[in-house]
Amino acid sequence: MYVLNLMHDLQSVAIRFIKRQSNRVTHSLTRISRFYASYHLFDFAPTCIKCLIFNEMIDVMC
């Protein structure tokens, strides 16, 4: 109940259910984040998601 009340106070917050299949890049980043013990900033796209990003860009363009 606390979270619902807090959400009503925050006008810019939106929570939505997105299927894992629809958001593969985020899902993949979440999975690889378990291998880092602390904050990590990528200077490049990790190789495990480069293909996913490319495929999503193509899907958007079509």
C-alpha positions, 0 to 999 in steps of 0.5 A: 500500500505504501508503494501505491501511495508513493506512486500517486505523489510522483506524477512522472512515474509510470509502471508498465508490464513489458514482455521479456521477448519485447525487450530483449536488450534490457533483459540481456543487460539485466542478466549480465549485470549479475556478474559485476559486484558494483557499479559499472559503466560501459564505454561500448555495447557489450558483445552479447547485446550488439546483435539484439540492438542491431535487430531492434533498430532494423525492426523499427525502420521496417 
